[in-house]
Amino acid sequence: MHCNTSLAFWLFVELIEECELRDIFQKDLPGLNKHTYIIRLLVKKHLPEIHEHFEEHQVRPEMYASDWIFSVFTSVLPEDDSEVTSAFFSLFF
């Protein structure tokens, strides 16, 4: 959407190899488990009231964050604002 196919391929390679995202697609999804655990800890630390509410209602990060993790958070980036998307990936990489 924001770059040519060659650059998109090499960005994908960078994500898989250098950013250690290969494990989110492996058998039994070890990377997904790792990243949802990190999200749980971040919510607990930075949003304790939401964390308590989620715990009370048995809402796990796997229920709301799997799509974010599988798409490297691009599912929540605005499609029509390339500045925001570019800034996100500049910080990410």
HTML snippet that shows the backbone in 3Dmol.js (N, CA, C, O; Angstrom):
<script src="https://3Dmol.org/build/3Dmol-min.js"></script>
<div id="view" style="width:600px;height:400px;position:relative"></div>
<script>
const pdb = `
ATOM      1  N   MET A   1       0.815  -1.195   0.000  1.00  0.00           N
ATOM      2  CA  MET A   1       0.000   0.000   0.000  1.00  0.00           C
ATOM      3  C   MET A   1       0.865   1.267   0.000  1.00  0.00           C
ATOM      4  O   MET A   1       0.516   2.275  -0.615  1.00  0.00           O
ATOM      5  N   HIS A   2       1.988   1.191   0.699  1.00  0.00           N
ATOM      6  CA  HIS A   2       2.817   2.389   0.848  1.00  0.00           C
ATOM      7  C   HIS A   2       4.177   2.276   0.184  1.00  0.00           C
ATOM      8  O   HIS A   2       4.984   3.203   0.259  1.00  0.00           O
ATOM      9  N   CYS A   3       4.438   1.143  -0.467  1.00  0.00           N
ATOM     10  CA  CYS A   3       5.732   0.983  -1.135  1.00  0.00           C
ATOM     11  C   CYS A   3       5.593  -0.038  -2.258  1.00  0.00           C
ATOM     12  O   CYS A   3       4.576  -0.723  -2.371  1.00  0.00           O
ATOM     13  N   ASN A   4       6.628  -0.128  -3.083  1.00  0.00           N
ATOM     14  CA  ASN A   4       6.572  -1.084  -4.197  1.00  0.00           C
ATOM     15  C   ASN A   4       6.760  -2.512  -3.679  1.00  0.00           C
ATOM     16  O   ASN A   4       7.116  -2.716  -2.519  1.00  0.00           O
ATOM     17  N   THR A   5       6.520  -3.485  -4.538  1.00  0.00           N
ATOM     18  CA  THR A   5       6.547  -4.883  -4.103  1.00  0.00           C
ATOM     19  C   THR A   5       7.931  -5.345  -3.663  1.00  0.00           C
ATOM     20  O   THR A   5       8.050  -6.154  -2.743  1.00  0.00           O
ATOM     21  N   SER A   6       8.964  -4.845  -4.301  1.00  0.00           N
ATOM     22  CA  SER A   6      10.318  -5.233  -3.910  1.00  0.00           C
ATOM     23  C   SER A   6      10.635  -4.746  -2.496  1.00  0.00           C
ATOM     24  O   SER A   6      11.142  -5.509  -1.675  1.00  0.00           O
ATOM     25  N   LEU A   7      10.339  -3.495  -2.217  1.00  0.00           N
ATOM     26  CA  LEU A   7      10.582  -2.960  -0.873  1.00  0.00           C
ATOM     27  C   LEU A   7       9.707  -3.674   0.154  1.00  0.00           C
ATOM     28  O   LEU A   7      10.158  -3.954   1.264  1.00  0.00           O
ATOM     29  N   ALA A   8       8.457  -3.972  -0.209  1.00  0.00           N
ATOM     30  CA  ALA A   8       7.561  -4.689   0.709  1.00  0.00           C
ATOM     31  C   ALA A   8       8.135  -6.063   1.057  1.00  0.00           C
ATOM     32  O   ALA A   8       8.064  -6.491   2.209  1.00  0.00           O
ATOM     33  N   PHE A   9       8.701  -6.752   0.069  1.00  0.00           N
ATOM     34  CA  PHE A   9       9.309  -8.056   0.317  1.00  0.00           C
ATOM     35  C   PHE A   9      10.462  -7.935   1.307  1.00  0.00           C
ATOM     36  O   PHE A   9      10.540  -8.708   2.262  1.00  0.00           O
ATOM     37  N   TRP A  10      11.353  -6.976   1.090  1.00  0.00           N
ATOM     38  CA  TRP A  10      12.521  -6.835   1.958  1.00  0.00           C
ATOM     39  C   TRP A  10      12.140  -6.341   3.349  1.00  0.00           C
ATOM     40  O   TRP A  10      12.810  -6.676   4.326  1.00  0.00           O
ATOM     41  N   LEU A  11      11.086  -5.559   3.453  1.00  0.00           N
ATOM     42  CA  LEU A  11      10.582  -5.179   4.773  1.00  0.00           C
ATOM     43  C   LEU A  11      10.044  -6.412   5.504  1.00  0.00           C
ATOM     44  O   LEU A  11      10.243  -6.565   6.709  1.00  0.00           O
ATOM     45  N   PHE A  12       9.361  -7.286   4.764  1.00  0.00           N
ATOM     46  CA  PHE A  12       8.860  -8.527   5.361  1.00  0.00           C
ATOM     47  C   PHE A  12      10.019  -9.390   5.854  1.00  0.00           C
ATOM     48  O   PHE A  12       9.964  -9.927   6.961  1.00  0.00           O
ATOM     49  N   VAL A  13      11.058  -9.525   5.046  1.00  0.00           N
ATOM     50  CA  VAL A  13      12.243 -10.286   5.449  1.00  0.00           C
ATOM     51  C   VAL A  13      12.837  -9.690   6.717  1.00  0.00           C
ATOM     52  O   VAL A  13      13.197 -10.423   7.639  1.00  0.00           O
ATOM     53  N   GLU A  14      12.943  -8.369   6.772  1.00  0.00           N
ATOM     54  CA  GLU A  14      13.470  -7.689   7.955  1.00  0.00           C
ATOM     55  C   GLU A  14      12.624  -8.001   9.188  1.00  0.00           C
ATOM     56  O   GLU A  14      13.162  -8.281  10.259  1.00  0.00           O
ATOM     57  N   LEU A  15      11.314  -7.955   9.038  1.00  0.00           N
ATOM     58  CA  LEU A  15      10.418  -8.266  10.162  1.00  0.00           C
ATOM     59  C   LEU A  15      10.626  -9.691  10.659  1.00  0.00           C
ATOM     60  O   LEU A  15      10.743  -9.926  11.862  1.00  0.00           O
ATOM     61  N   ILE A  16      10.672 -10.629   9.738  1.00  0.00           N
ATOM     62  CA  ILE A  16      10.787 -12.037  10.116  1.00  0.00           C
ATOM     63  C   ILE A  16      12.149 -12.347  10.730  1.00  0.00           C
ATOM     64  O   ILE A  16      12.229 -13.016  11.760  1.00  0.00           O
ATOM     65  N   GLU A  17      13.217 -11.864  10.103  1.00  0.00           N
ATOM     66  CA  GLU A  17      14.556 -12.246  10.546  1.00  0.00           C
ATOM     67  C   GLU A  17      15.118 -11.350  11.640  1.00  0.00           C
ATOM     68  O   GLU A  17      15.616 -11.853  12.647  1.00  0.00           O
ATOM     69  N   GLU A  18      15.050 -10.058  11.470  1.00  0.00           N
ATOM     70  CA  GLU A  18      15.716  -9.145  12.399  1.00  0.00           C
ATOM     71  C   GLU A  18      14.838  -8.743  13.589  1.00  0.00           C
ATOM     72  O   GLU A  18      15.344  -8.501  14.685  1.00  0.00           O
ATOM     73  N   CYS A  19      13.548  -8.675  13.372  1.00  0.00           N
ATOM     74  CA  CYS A  19      12.631  -8.267  14.454  1.00  0.00           C
ATOM     75  C   CYS A  19      12.054  -9.464  15.195  1.00  0.00           C
ATOM     76  O   CYS A  19      11.172  -9.311  16.040  1.00  0.00           O
ATOM     77  N   GLU A  20      12.550 -10.654  14.880  1.00  0.00           N
ATOM     78  CA  GLU A  20      12.183 -11.889  15.570  1.00  0.00           C
ATOM     79  C   GLU A  20      10.685 -12.171  15.565  1.00  0.00           C
ATOM     80  O   GLU A  20      10.113 -12.561  16.583  1.00  0.00           O
ATOM     81  N   LEU A  21      10.060 -11.970  14.416  1.00  0.00           N
ATOM     82  CA  LEU A  21       8.622 -12.236  14.323  1.00  0.00           C
ATOM     83  C   LEU A  21       8.315 -13.597  13.715  1.00  0.00           C
ATOM     84  O   LEU A  21       7.148 -13.956  13.554  1.00  0.00           O
ATOM     85  N   ARG A  22       9.342 -14.351  13.378  1.00  0.00           N
ATOM     86  CA  ARG A  22       9.145 -15.686  12.814  1.00  0.00           C
ATOM     87  C   ARG A  22       8.328 -16.573  13.763  1.00  0.00           C
ATOM     88  O   ARG A  22       7.512 -17.384  13.325  1.00  0.00           O
ATOM     89  N   ASP A  23       8.561 -16.404  15.063  1.00  0.00           N
ATOM     90  CA  ASP A  23       7.918 -17.291  16.040  1.00  0.00           C
ATOM     91  C   ASP A  23       6.421 -17.071  16.195  1.00  0.00           C
ATOM     92  O   ASP A  23       5.747 -17.909  16.794  1.00  0.00           O
ATOM     93  N   ILE A  24       5.874 -15.973  15.677  1.00  0.00           N
ATOM     94  CA  ILE A  24       4.418 -15.811  15.785  1.00  0.00           C
ATOM     95  C   ILE A  24       3.683 -16.690  14.782  1.00  0.00           C
ATOM     96  O   ILE A  24       2.471 -16.877  14.887  1.00  0.00           O
ATOM     97  N   PHE A  25       4.417 -17.229  13.808  1.00  0.00           N
ATOM     98  CA  PHE A  25       3.810 -18.086  12.792  1.00  0.00           C
ATOM     99  C   PHE A  25       4.210 -19.540  12.940  1.00  0.00           C
ATOM    100  O   PHE A  25       3.792 -20.366  12.128  1.00  0.00           O
ATOM    101  N   GLN A  26       4.999 -19.884  13.939  1.00  0.00           N
ATOM    102  CA  GLN A  26       5.428 -21.266  14.116  1.00  0.00           C
ATOM    103  C   GLN A  26       4.330 -22.098  14.786  1.00  0.00           C
ATOM    104  O   GLN A  26       3.356 -21.566  15.320  1.00  0.00           O
ATOM    105  N   LYS A  27       4.520 -23.411  14.739  1.00  0.00           N
ATOM    106  CA  LYS A  27       3.568 -24.344  15.348  1.00  0.00           C
ATOM    107  C   LYS A  27       3.378 -23.985  16.821  1.00  0.00           C
ATOM    108  O   LYS A  27       4.349 -23.692  17.518  1.00  0.00           O
ATOM    109  N   ASP A  28       2.167 -24.007  17.284  1.00  0.00           N
ATOM    110  CA  ASP A  28       1.763 -23.686  18.659  1.00  0.00           C
ATOM    111  C   ASP A  28       1.918 -22.199  18.998  1.00  0.00           C
ATOM    112  O   ASP A  28       1.717 -21.805  20.147  1.00  0.00           O
ATOM    113  N   LEU A  29       2.271 -21.379  18.018  1.00  0.00           N
ATOM    114  CA  LEU A  29       2.308 -19.918  18.148  1.00  0.00           C
ATOM    115  C   LEU A  29       3.081 -19.406  19.368  1.00  0.00           C
ATOM    116  O   LEU A  29       2.531 -18.630  20.151  1.00  0.00           O
ATOM    117  N   PRO A  30       4.333 -19.817  19.550  1.00  0.00           N
ATOM    118  CA  PRO A  30       5.071 -19.363  20.724  1.00  0.00           C
ATOM    119  C   PRO A  30       5.255 -17.845  20.763  1.00  0.00           C
ATOM    120  O   PRO A  30       5.263 -17.246  21.839  1.00  0.00           O
ATOM    121  N   GLY A  31       5.400 -17.231  19.605  1.00  0.00           N
ATOM    122  CA  GLY A  31       5.568 -15.776  19.562  1.00  0.00           C
ATOM    123  C   GLY A  31       4.303 -15.038  19.956  1.00  0.00           C
ATOM    124  O   GLY A  31       4.358 -14.003  20.620  1.00  0.00           O
ATOM    125  N   LEU A  32       3.161 -15.576  19.545  1.00  0.00           N
ATOM    126  CA  LEU A  32       1.888 -14.960  19.936  1.00  0.00           C
ATOM    127  C   LEU A  32       1.744 -14.998  21.446  1.00  0.00           C
ATOM    128  O   LEU A  32       1.340 -14.013  22.064  1.00  0.00           O
ATOM    129  N   ASN A  33       2.076 -16.138  22.041  1.00  0.00           N
ATOM    130  CA  ASN A  33       2.006 -16.254  23.501  1.00  0.00           C
ATOM    131  C   ASN A  33       2.951 -15.272  24.180  1.00  0.00           C
ATOM    132  O   ASN A  33       2.595 -14.651  25.181  1.00  0.00           O
ATOM    133  N   LYS A  34       4.160 -15.132  23.632  1.00  0.00           N
ATOM    134  CA  LYS A  34       5.142 -14.202  24.199  1.00  0.00           C
ATOM    135  C   LYS A  34       4.628 -12.767  24.129  1.00  0.00           C
ATOM    136  O   LYS A  34       4.696 -12.032  25.114  1.00  0.00           O
ATOM    137  N   HIS A  35       4.111 -12.368  22.962  1.00  0.00           N
ATOM    138  CA  HIS A  35       3.673 -10.988  22.783  1.00  0.00           C
ATOM    139  C   HIS A  35       2.398 -10.672  23.568  1.00  0.00           C
ATOM    140  O   HIS A  35       2.246  -9.554  24.062  1.00  0.00           O
ATOM    141  N   THR A  36       1.485 -11.631  23.691  1.00  0.00           N
ATOM    142  CA  THR A  36       0.290 -11.359  24.496  1.00  0.00           C
ATOM    143  C   THR A  36       0.656 -11.261  25.977  1.00  0.00           C
ATOM    144  O   THR A  36       0.034 -10.500  26.718  1.00  0.00           O
ATOM    145  N   TYR A  37       1.652 -12.018  26.408  1.00  0.00           N
ATOM    146  CA  TYR A  37       2.132 -11.903  27.787  1.00  0.00           C
ATOM    147  C   TYR A  37       2.717 -10.509  28.035  1.00  0.00           C
ATOM    148  O   TYR A  37       2.477  -9.904  29.080  1.00  0.00           O
ATOM    149  N   ILE A  38       3.480 -10.012  27.074  1.00  0.00           N
ATOM    150  CA  ILE A  38       4.056  -8.669  27.203  1.00  0.00           C
ATOM    151  C   ILE A  38       2.947  -7.623  27.245  1.00  0.00           C
ATOM    152  O   ILE A  38       3.011  -6.689  28.045  1.00  0.00           O
ATOM    153  N   ILE A  39       1.935  -7.766  26.399  1.00  0.00           N
ATOM    154  CA  ILE A  39       0.810  -6.819  26.406  1.00  0.00           C
ATOM    155  C   ILE A  39       0.102  -6.868  27.746  1.00  0.00           C
ATOM    156  O   ILE A  39      -0.263  -5.825  28.290  1.00  0.00           O
ATOM    157  N   ARG A  40      -0.100  -8.063  28.290  1.00  0.00           N
ATOM    158  CA  ARG A  40      -0.740  -8.188  29.602  1.00  0.00           C
ATOM    159  C   ARG A  40       0.061  -7.419  30.664  1.00  0.00           C
ATOM    160  O   ARG A  40      -0.518  -6.699  31.476  1.00  0.00           O
ATOM    161  N   LEU A  41       1.386  -7.572  30.655  1.00  0.00           N
ATOM    162  CA  LEU A  41       2.232  -6.864  31.623  1.00  0.00           C
ATOM    163  C   LEU A  41       2.181  -5.351  31.426  1.00  0.00           C
ATOM    164  O   LEU A  41       2.151  -4.599  32.400  1.00  0.00           O
ATOM    165  N   LEU A  42       2.171  -4.905  30.176  1.00  0.00           N
ATOM    166  CA  LEU A  42       2.113  -3.467  29.903  1.00  0.00           C
ATOM    167  C   LEU A  42       0.786  -2.865  30.341  1.00  0.00           C
ATOM    168  O   LEU A  42       0.756  -1.772  30.906  1.00  0.00           O
ATOM    169  N   VAL A  43      -0.307  -3.568  30.085  1.00  0.00           N
ATOM    170  CA  VAL A  43      -1.619  -3.086  30.531  1.00  0.00           C
ATOM    171  C   VAL A  43      -1.661  -3.045  32.054  1.00  0.00           C
ATOM    172  O   VAL A  43      -2.172  -2.086  32.632  1.00  0.00           O
ATOM    173  N   LYS A  44      -1.133  -4.066  32.703  1.00  0.00           N
ATOM    174  CA  LYS A  44      -1.115  -4.107  34.169  1.00  0.00           C
ATOM    175  C   LYS A  44      -0.328  -2.932  34.744  1.00  0.00           C
ATOM    176  O   LYS A  44      -0.745  -2.320  35.727  1.00  0.00           O
ATOM    177  N   LYS A  45       0.805  -2.622  34.130  1.00  0.00           N
ATOM    178  CA  LYS A  45       1.659  -1.549  34.643  1.00  0.00           C
ATOM    179  C   LYS A  45       1.101  -0.159  34.338  1.00  0.00           C
ATOM    180  O   LYS A  45       1.079   0.705  35.215  1.00  0.00           O
ATOM    181  N   HIS A  46       0.654   0.060  33.111  1.00  0.00           N
ATOM    182  CA  HIS A  46       0.280   1.401  32.670  1.00  0.00           C
ATOM    183  C   HIS A  46      -1.216   1.698  32.747  1.00  0.00           C
ATOM    184  O   HIS A  46      -1.618   2.861  32.768  1.00  0.00           O
ATOM    185  N   LEU A  47      -2.036   0.654  32.788  1.00  0.00           N
ATOM    186  CA  LEU A  47      -3.494   0.816  32.838  1.00  0.00           C
ATOM    187  C   LEU A  47      -4.072  -0.132  33.884  1.00  0.00           C
ATOM    188  O   LEU A  47      -4.843  -1.030  33.548  1.00  0.00           O
ATOM    189  N   PRO A  48      -3.702   0.064  35.156  1.00  0.00           N
ATOM    190  CA  PRO A  48      -4.095  -0.910  36.185  1.00  0.00           C
ATOM    191  C   PRO A  48      -5.600  -1.087  36.349  1.00  0.00           C
ATOM    192  O   PRO A  48      -6.058  -2.192  36.641  1.00  0.00           O
ATOM    193  N   GLU A  49      -6.379  -0.019  36.166  1.00  0.00           N
ATOM    194  CA  GLU A  49      -7.835  -0.161  36.315  1.00  0.00           C
ATOM    195  C   GLU A  49      -8.414  -1.031  35.189  1.00  0.00           C
ATOM    196  O   GLU A  49      -9.289  -1.864  35.425  1.00  0.00           O
ATOM    197  N   ILE A  50      -7.922  -0.829  33.990  1.00  0.00           N
ATOM    198  CA  ILE A  50      -8.376  -1.658  32.871  1.00  0.00           C
ATOM    199  C   ILE A  50      -7.927  -3.102  33.085  1.00  0.00           C
ATOM    200  O   ILE A  50      -8.679  -4.039  32.817  1.00  0.00           O
ATOM    201  N   HIS A  51      -6.706  -3.272  33.565  1.00  0.00           N
ATOM    202  CA  HIS A  51      -6.204  -4.624  33.845  1.00  0.00           C
ATOM    203  C   HIS A  51      -7.120  -5.330  34.849  1.00  0.00           C
ATOM    204  O   HIS A  51      -7.495  -6.483  34.637  1.00  0.00           O
ATOM    205  N   GLU A  52      -7.478  -4.657  35.924  1.00  0.00           N
ATOM    206  CA  GLU A  52      -8.365  -5.250  36.926  1.00  0.00           C
ATOM    207  C   GLU A  52      -9.719  -5.613  36.321  1.00  0.00           C
ATOM    208  O   GLU A  52     -10.266  -6.682  36.589  1.00  0.00           O
ATOM    209  N   HIS A  53     -10.244  -4.716  35.510  1.00  0.00           N
ATOM    210  CA  HIS A  53     -11.536  -4.968  34.861  1.00  0.00           C
ATOM    211  C   HIS A  53     -11.435  -6.184  33.937  1.00  0.00           C
ATOM    212  O   HIS A  53     -12.318  -7.042  33.943  1.00  0.00           O
ATOM    213  N   PHE A  54     -10.369  -6.258  33.148  1.00  0.00           N
ATOM    214  CA  PHE A  54     -10.167  -7.406  32.266  1.00  0.00           C
ATOM    215  C   PHE A  54     -10.040  -8.697  33.067  1.00  0.00           C
ATOM    216  O   PHE A  54     -10.629  -9.714  32.702  1.00  0.00           O
ATOM    217  N   GLU A  55      -9.280  -8.663  34.148  1.00  0.00           N
ATOM    218  CA  GLU A  55      -9.107  -9.860  34.969  1.00  0.00           C
ATOM    219  C   GLU A  55     -10.434 -10.301  35.572  1.00  0.00           C
ATOM    220  O   GLU A  55     -10.746 -11.492  35.594  1.00  0.00           O
ATOM    221  N   GLU A  56     -11.206  -9.350  36.055  1.00  0.00           N
ATOM    222  CA  GLU A  56     -12.506  -9.650  36.667  1.00  0.00           C
ATOM    223  C   GLU A  56     -13.445 -10.336  35.680  1.00  0.00           C
ATOM    224  O   GLU A  56     -14.226 -11.209  36.057  1.00  0.00           O
ATOM    225  N   HIS A  57     -13.361  -9.932  34.409  1.00  0.00           N
ATOM    226  CA  HIS A  57     -14.245 -10.482  33.380  1.00  0.00           C
ATOM    227  C   HIS A  57     -13.555 -11.510  32.488  1.00  0.00           C
ATOM    228  O   HIS A  57     -14.083 -11.896  31.445  1.00  0.00           O
ATOM    229  N   GLN A  58     -12.377 -11.946  32.908  1.00  0.00           N
ATOM    230  CA  GLN A  58     -11.601 -12.978  32.211  1.00  0.00           C
ATOM    231  C   GLN A  58     -11.369 -12.632  30.735  1.00  0.00           C
ATOM    232  O   GLN A  58     -11.517 -13.479  29.854  1.00  0.00           O
ATOM    233  N   VAL A  59     -11.008 -11.384  30.492  1.00  0.00           N
ATOM    234  CA  VAL A  59     -10.658 -10.936  29.148  1.00  0.00           C
ATOM    235  C   VAL A  59      -9.143 -11.028  29.021  1.00  0.00           C
ATOM    236  O   VAL A  59      -8.411 -10.319  29.712  1.00  0.00           O
ATOM    237  N   ARG A  60      -8.685 -11.885  28.153  1.00  0.00           N
ATOM    238  CA  ARG A  60      -7.260 -12.123  27.956  1.00  0.00           C
ATOM    239  C   ARG A  60      -6.776 -11.378  26.709  1.00  0.00           C
ATOM    240  O   ARG A  60      -7.549 -11.181  25.771  1.00  0.00           O
ATOM    241  N   PRO A  61      -5.499 -10.963  26.689  1.00  0.00           N
ATOM    242  CA  PRO A  61      -4.973 -10.268  25.509  1.00  0.00           C
ATOM    243  C   PRO A  61      -5.142 -11.050  24.210  1.00  0.00           C
ATOM    244  O   PRO A  61      -5.290 -10.456  23.142  1.00  0.00           O
ATOM    245  N   GLU A  62      -5.122 -12.373  24.296  1.00  0.00           N
ATOM    246  CA  GLU A  62      -5.316 -13.185  23.097  1.00  0.00           C
ATOM    247  C   GLU A  62      -6.654 -12.881  22.430  1.00  0.00           C
ATOM    248  O   GLU A  62      -6.802 -13.060  21.221  1.00  0.00           O
ATOM    249  N   MET A  63      -7.625 -12.424  23.213  1.00  0.00           N
ATOM    250  CA  MET A  63      -8.960 -12.166  22.707  1.00  0.00           C
ATOM    251  C   MET A  63      -9.038 -10.855  21.916  1.00  0.00           C
ATOM    252  O   MET A  63      -9.877 -10.720  21.026  1.00  0.00           O
ATOM    253  N   TYR A  64      -8.176  -9.899  22.233  1.00  0.00           N
ATOM    254  CA  TYR A  64      -8.263  -8.618  21.543  1.00  0.00           C
ATOM    255  C   TYR A  64      -6.978  -8.221  20.817  1.00  0.00           C
ATOM    256  O   TYR A  64      -7.009  -7.308  19.993  1.00  0.00           O
ATOM    257  N   ALA A  65      -5.868  -8.868  21.092  1.00  0.00           N
ATOM    258  CA  ALA A  65      -4.601  -8.406  20.530  1.00  0.00           C
ATOM    259  C   ALA A  65      -3.990  -9.329  19.481  1.00  0.00           C
ATOM    260  O   ALA A  65      -2.988  -8.967  18.865  1.00  0.00           O
ATOM    261  N   SER A  66      -4.559 -10.497  19.261  1.00  0.00           N
ATOM    262  CA  SER A  66      -3.969 -11.426  18.285  1.00  0.00           C
ATOM    263  C   SER A  66      -3.877 -10.799  16.897  1.00  0.00           C
ATOM    264  O   SER A  66      -2.847 -10.902  16.231  1.00  0.00           O
ATOM    265  N   ASP A  67      -4.945 -10.157  16.469  1.00  0.00           N
ATOM    266  CA  ASP A  67      -4.937  -9.526  15.148  1.00  0.00           C
ATOM    267  C   ASP A  67      -3.867  -8.439  15.065  1.00  0.00           C
ATOM    268  O   ASP A  67      -3.204  -8.291  14.038  1.00  0.00           O
ATOM    269  N   TRP A  68      -3.703  -7.683  16.147  1.00  0.00           N
ATOM    270  CA  TRP A  68      -2.663  -6.635  16.170  1.00  0.00           C
ATOM    271  C   TRP A  68      -1.293  -7.266  15.983  1.00  0.00           C
ATOM    272  O   TRP A  68      -0.481  -6.776  15.199  1.00  0.00           O
ATOM    273  N   ILE A  69      -1.037  -8.349  16.701  1.00  0.00           N
ATOM    274  CA  ILE A  69       0.274  -8.998  16.669  1.00  0.00           C
ATOM    275  C   ILE A  69       0.542  -9.617  15.302  1.00  0.00           C
ATOM    276  O   ILE A  69       1.618  -9.427  14.736  1.00  0.00           O
ATOM    277  N   PHE A  70      -0.435 -10.360  14.766  1.00  0.00           N
ATOM    278  CA  PHE A  70      -0.245 -10.990  13.457  1.00  0.00           C
ATOM    279  C   PHE A  70      -0.018  -9.963  12.360  1.00  0.00           C
ATOM    280  O   PHE A  70       0.690 -10.242  11.393  1.00  0.00           O
ATOM    281  N   SER A  71      -0.604  -8.780  12.493  1.00  0.00           N
ATOM    282  CA  SER A  71      -0.451  -7.757  11.450  1.00  0.00           C
ATOM    283  C   SER A  71       0.615  -6.728  11.817  1.00  0.00           C
ATOM    284  O   SER A  71       0.734  -5.702  11.147  1.00  0.00           O
ATOM    285  N   VAL A  72       1.389  -6.985  12.867  1.00  0.00           N
ATOM    286  CA  VAL A  72       2.417  -6.056  13.365  1.00  0.00           C
ATOM    287  C   VAL A  72       1.787  -4.675  13.586  1.00  0.00           C
ATOM    288  O   VAL A  72       2.382  -3.648  13.262  1.00  0.00           O
ATOM    289  N   PHE A  73       0.599  -4.674  14.130  1.00  0.00           N
ATOM    290  CA  PHE A  73      -0.163  -3.484  14.497  1.00  0.00           C
ATOM    291  C   PHE A  73      -0.623  -2.656  13.299  1.00  0.00           C
ATOM    292  O   PHE A  73      -1.171  -1.569  13.480  1.00  0.00           O
ATOM    293  N   THR A  74      -0.410  -3.150  12.084  1.00  0.00           N
ATOM    294  CA  THR A  74      -0.870  -2.388  10.926  1.00  0.00           C
ATOM    295  C   THR A  74      -2.387  -2.406  10.796  1.00  0.00           C
ATOM    296  O   THR A  74      -2.953  -1.559  10.104  1.00  0.00           O
ATOM    297  N   SER A  75      -3.048  -3.342  11.440  1.00  0.00           N
ATOM    298  CA  SER A  75      -4.511  -3.389  11.364  1.00  0.00           C
ATOM    299  C   SER A  75      -5.153  -2.202  12.069  1.00  0.00           C
ATOM    300  O   SER A  75      -6.334  -1.923  11.862  1.00  0.00           O
ATOM    301  N   VAL A  76      -4.388  -1.501  12.898  1.00  0.00           N
ATOM    302  CA  VAL A  76      -4.933  -0.332  13.597  1.00  0.00           C
ATOM    303  C   VAL A  76      -4.317   0.977  13.106  1.00  0.00           C
ATOM    304  O   VAL A  76      -4.621   2.043  13.642  1.00  0.00           O
ATOM    305  N   LEU A  77      -3.456   0.903  12.094  1.00  0.00           N
ATOM    306  CA  LEU A  77      -2.887   2.117  11.511  1.00  0.00           C
ATOM    307  C   LEU A  77      -3.830   2.664  10.446  1.00  0.00           C
ATOM    308  O   LEU A  77      -4.469   1.897   9.725  1.00  0.00           O
ATOM    309  N   PRO A  78      -3.916   3.980  10.348  1.00  0.00           N
ATOM    310  CA  PRO A  78      -4.813   4.551   9.329  1.00  0.00           C
ATOM    311  C   PRO A  78      -4.282   4.312   7.919  1.00  0.00           C
ATOM    312  O   PRO A  78      -3.114   4.579   7.633  1.00  0.00           O
ATOM    313  N   GLU A  79      -5.147   3.806   7.042  1.00  0.00           N
ATOM    314  CA  GLU A  79      -4.744   3.516   5.668  1.00  0.00           C
ATOM    315  C   GLU A  79      -4.523   4.788   4.861  1.00  0.00           C
ATOM    316  O   GLU A  79      -3.711   4.804   3.936  1.00  0.00           O
ATOM    317  N   ASP A  80      -5.232   5.844   5.203  1.00  0.00           N
ATOM    318  CA  ASP A  80      -5.188   7.069   4.404  1.00  0.00           C
ATOM    319  C   ASP A  80      -4.230   8.123   4.951  1.00  0.00           C
ATOM    320  O   ASP A  80      -4.177   9.234   4.423  1.00  0.00           O
ATOM    321  N   ASP A  81      -3.477   7.800   5.992  1.00  0.00           N
ATOM    322  CA  ASP A  81      -2.538   8.762   6.572  1.00  0.00           C
ATOM    323  C   ASP A  81      -1.133   8.174   6.544  1.00  0.00           C
ATOM    324  O   ASP A  81      -0.693   7.554   7.513  1.00  0.00           O
ATOM    325  N   SER A  82      -0.436   8.370   5.437  1.00  0.00           N
ATOM    326  CA  SER A  82       0.878   7.760   5.281  1.00  0.00           C
ATOM    327  C   SER A  82       1.901   8.351   6.252  1.00  0.00           C
ATOM    328  O   SER A  82       2.901   7.701   6.555  1.00  0.00           O
ATOM    329  N   GLU A  83       1.673   9.563   6.741  1.00  0.00           N
ATOM    330  CA  GLU A  83       2.599  10.144   7.720  1.00  0.00           C
ATOM    331  C   GLU A  83       2.608   9.338   9.013  1.00  0.00           C
ATOM    332  O   GLU A  83       3.673   9.054   9.560  1.00  0.00           O
ATOM    333  N   VAL A  84       1.446   8.974   9.496  1.00  0.00           N
ATOM    334  CA  VAL A  84       1.344   8.189  10.724  1.00  0.00           C
ATOM    335  C   VAL A  84       1.964   6.812  10.512  1.00  0.00           C
ATOM    336  O   VAL A  84       2.734   6.334  11.346  1.00  0.00           O
ATOM    337  N   THR A  85       1.629   6.188   9.406  1.00  0.00           N
ATOM    338  CA  THR A  85       2.166   4.861   9.104  1.00  0.00           C
ATOM    339  C   THR A  85       3.685   4.902   8.961  1.00  0.00           C
ATOM    340  O   THR A  85       4.385   4.039   9.490  1.00  0.00           O
ATOM    341  N   SER A  86       4.187   5.895   8.255  1.00  0.00           N
ATOM    342  CA  SER A  86       5.635   6.037   8.088  1.00  0.00           C
ATOM    343  C   SER A  86       6.324   6.271   9.419  1.00  0.00           C
ATOM    344  O   SER A  86       7.372   5.686   9.691  1.00  0.00           O
ATOM    345  N   ALA A  87       5.740   7.123  10.250  1.00  0.00           N
ATOM    346  CA  ALA A  87       6.329   7.394  11.568  1.00  0.00           C
ATOM    347  C   ALA A  87       6.356   6.135  12.414  1.00  0.00           C
ATOM    348  O   ALA A  87       7.344   5.870  13.099  1.00  0.00           O
ATOM    349  N   PHE A  88       5.273   5.350  12.372  1.00  0.00           N
ATOM    350  CA  PHE A  88       5.225   4.107  13.139  1.00  0.00           C
ATOM    351  C   PHE A  88       6.350   3.170  12.723  1.00  0.00           C
ATOM    352  O   PHE A  88       7.090   2.663  13.566  1.00  0.00           O
ATOM    353  N   PHE A  89       6.476   2.942  11.403  1.00  0.00           N
ATOM    354  CA  PHE A  89       7.493   1.994  10.948  1.00  0.00           C
ATOM    355  C   PHE A  89       8.907   2.535  11.112  1.00  0.00           C
ATOM    356  O   PHE A  89       9.841   1.756  11.301  1.00  0.00           O
ATOM    357  N   SER A  90       9.083   3.832  11.044  1.00  0.00           N
ATOM    358  CA  SER A  90      10.403   4.403  11.311  1.00  0.00           C
ATOM    359  C   SER A  90      10.818   4.116  12.740  1.00  0.00           C
ATOM    360  O   SER A  90      11.966   3.758  13.002  1.00  0.00           O
ATOM    361  N   LEU A  91       9.881   4.274  13.662  1.00  0.00           N
ATOM    362  CA  LEU A  91      10.170   3.966  15.072  1.00  0.00           C
ATOM    363  C   LEU A  91      10.315   2.473  15.297  1.00  0.00           C
ATOM    364  O   LEU A  91      11.169   2.035  16.067  1.00  0.00           O
ATOM    365  N   PHE A  92       9.484   1.693  14.629  1.00  0.00           N
ATOM    366  CA  PHE A  92       9.518   0.241  14.793  1.00  0.00           C
ATOM    367  C   PHE A  92      10.848  -0.339  14.347  1.00  0.00           C
ATOM    368  O   PHE A  92      11.461  -1.135  15.059  1.00  0.00           O
ATOM    369  N   PHE A  93      11.291   0.068  13.156  1.00  0.00           N
ATOM    370  CA  PHE A  93      12.540  -0.478  12.622  1.00  0.00           C
ATOM    371  C   PHE A  93      13.732   0.208  13.266  1.00  0.00           C
ATOM    372  O   PHE A  93      14.876  -0.114  12.948  1.00  0.00           O
TER     373      PHE A  93
END
`;
const viewer = $3Dmol.createViewer("view");
viewer.addModel(pdb, "pdb");
viewer.setStyle({}, {cartoon: {color: "spectrum"}});
viewer.zoomTo();
viewer.render();
</script>
